[in-house]
Amino acid sequence: MRLFSDQLTQGEQIPLIYAESGAGGRNVVPHLEWSDAPEETASFALTVWDPDAPMDGGFWHWLAVDIPADVRSTVPAAPLPAGSMELVNDYGYRGYGGPNPPHGETHRYIFTVWALDIALLPVDDELKPAEVEKLLTAHALDRATLTPVFTSTN
């Protein structure tokens, strides 16, 4: 699989508009597009994880599951397609939470698209993001990542 974006570049700074409001951004979901998924893909998931966050297990910024198998991209600032579900991130709210590292720190943000073997991932609001990742891994047919960075100046 391949994951790419018109707005994010591997190893480069994430534009401020996609950062969390606490970092001065607008918390907009960036454009993401994926290709070369396995034919047997039943659904997709999208996650964003910061492995550099100063806490055990990093910080989960986005967990979106049950994205229909015929979808191949996100539209900036638009909701995900019908049937998709966004779970509670480590900020404590449902949906995308952009970068907001401590002042002066540069963190990596691993955007991942997961091709899954089931249409509906068996999740609920009681599951922690790390538990959702275990389910994603168990049902993954393939995955692709894109890892831009963000340096906070606020």
C-alpha positions in Angstrom: 0.0 0.0 0.0 0.9 3.6 -0.4 -0.1 6.7 1.6 0.5 10.2 0.3 -0.9 13.7 0.7 -1.0 17.0 -1.1 -0.4 18.8 2.2 2.0 16.6 4.2 5.5 15.6 3.2 7.6 12.8 4.8 10.0 14.3 7.4 8.8 17.9 6.7 6.9 20.4 8.9 3.1 20.0 9.1 1.4 23.2 8.1 -0.1 25.1 11.0 -3.7 24.8 9.9 -3.5 21.1 10.6 -2.2 21.6 14.2 -4.4 21.6 17.3 -5.8 24.9 18.4 -3.5 25.0 21.5 -0.6 25.1 19.1 -2.2 28.0 17.1 -3.7 25.8 14.4 -7.3 25.1 13.2 -7.3 21.3 13.8 -8.2 20.6 10.2 -8.0 17.0 8.9 -5.4 17.1 6.1 -5.8 15.5 2.7 -4.7 11.9 2.7 -4.9 9.5 -0.2 -4.0 5.8 -0.4 -3.6 3.2 -3.1 -2.7 -0.4 -3.8 -4.8 -1.9 -1.1 -5.3 -5.7 -1.1 -8.3 -6.8 -3.1 -9.9 -8.5 -0.1 -10.0 -5.2 1.9 -13.3 -4.9 3.8 -12.7 -1.5 5.3 -10.0 1.0 6.2 -8.8 2.8 9.3 -6.8 5.9 9.8 -4.6 6.7 12.8 -2.2 9.4 13.8 0.3 8.6 16.6 3.0 10.7 18.2 5.7 8.4 19.4 7.7 11.3 20.9 5.1 12.4 23.3 6.3 12.6 26.9 4.2 9.7 28.2 4.3 5.9 28.1 2.9 4.6 24.8 3.1 7.9 23.0 0.0 10.0 22.2 -2.9 9.0 19.9 -4.2 12.0 17.9 -6.7 10.2 15.6 -8.4 6.9 15.4 -11.0 6.6 12.6 -12.4 3.1 11.7 -15.0 1.5 9.6 -14.1 3.6 6.5 -15.8 1.9 3.6 -13.6 -0.2 1.3 -14.4 1.9 -1.8 -13.0 5.1 -0.2 -9.4 6.1 -1.1 -9.0 9.6 0.4 -9.9 12.3 2.9 -11.1 15.8 2.1 -9.7 18.6 4.2 -12.1 19.9 6.8 -14.9 17.6 5.6 -16.4 14.7 7.7 -15.4 11.2 6.9 -17.8 9.1 4.7 -21.1 7.7 6.1 -20.5 4.6 8.1 -17.1 5.7 9.4 -16.5 6.1 13.1 -14.1 8.4 14.9 -13.0 7.2 18.3 -11.9 9.2 21.4 -8.3 10.3 21.0 -5.8 11.0 23.8 -6.9 14.6 24.0 -10.2 13.1 25.3 -12.5 14.0 22.4 -13.8 12.2 19.4 -12.1 13.0 16.1 -8.9 14.4 14.7 -6.6 16.2 17.1 -3.7 17.9 15.4 -0.1 18.3 16.7 0.5 20.2 19.8 3.9 19.2 21.3 5.5 21.1 24.2 7.0 24.5 23.3 10.2 24.2 21.2 10.0 20.4 20.7 9.8 18.7 17.3 7.7 15.5 17.3 7.0 12.9 14.6 3.4 12.2 13.6 2.8 8.8 12.1 -0.2 8.9 9.8 -1.2 5.3 9.0 -3.9 3.9 6.7 -4.8 0.3 7.6 -6.5 -2.1 5.2 -8.6 -4.4 7.3 -10.2 -7.8 6.8 -13.5 -6.8 8.4 -16.0 -4.1 7.6 -16.8 -3.1 11.2 -14.0 -3.2 13.8 -15.4 -4.4 17.2 -14.7 -1.3 19.2 -16.5 0.9 21.7 -15.8 4.0 23.8 -14.4 1.9 26.6 -11.4 0.8 24.6 -8.2 2.8 25.1 -6.4 3.8 21.9 -3.6 1.3 22.5 -6.2 -1.5 22.7 -7.7 -0.2 19.4 -4.2 -0.5 17.8 -4.0 -4.1 18.9 -7.3 -4.8 17.1 -6.1 -3.0 14.0 -2.9 -5.0 14.0 -4.9 -8.3 14.4 -7.2 -7.4 11.4 -4.6 -5.7 9.2 -4.1 -7.0 5.7 -1.7 -4.2 4.9 -0.8 -0.7 6.1 1.1 2.4 4.9 2.5 5.3 6.7 3.5 8.9 6.2 5.5 10.7 8.9 5.8 14.5 8.9 7.0 16.5 11.9 5.7 19.5 13.8 7.7 22.0 16.0 5.6 24.0 18.4 6.4 27.7 18.7 3.5 28.5 21.1 
